[in-house]
């Protein structure tokens, strides 16, 4: 089951929430050769983000 996690973009400082796969779901996807994509900022599309809002 996917988790709802808060992120903040290090480029534009936009705060957003995104659903991410659990560690077990990521491992299962890799075993089945399904892609797992990095999370990107919805405003600037950059992937340099961090967890949490501080």
C-alpha positions, 0 to 999 in steps of 0.5 A: 500500500502506498504511503502519503509523504510530504516533500519540499523542493530544494530548487523552488521551495514548493511544498507538496505531498506525494504517494510513494511505494513502500520498500517491499513494493519497490523490491517487488517492482524491481523483481518484476522488471517494472520501472520505479521513477523518482519523485519530482516537484510538480511546480518545476519538475526537478527531482532534488527534493527532501522529505518533510516540511521544515 
